[in-house]
Amino acid sequence: MLTIRCTKCKNKIFRYLKVGKGRVLRCHKARILRDNSLHRGTKVLCRCGNVIGTDEGNSIKMHRQAFFHTGTKVAKE
């Protein structure tokens, strides 16, 4: 489980189940367990107004400089 946080205000944006190694480039909506973000059209925002990513239908394309994460990734079987 990863906790995705905003780089500006350090607030929790969402809890995400990351499967496999590698960077967090996209977050699939089905794997988001707790969502504290705001959705304005296709933009995904933190409560402070920082743009975290872009909504692409069933996933969110993350803006790498706008967030950081803590936690562990689940190994792919």
Secondary structure, 3 states (H helix, E strand, C coil): CEEEEECCCCCEEEEECCECCCCCCEEEHHHEEEECCEEECCEEECCCCCEEEEECCCEEEECHHHEEEEECCECCC
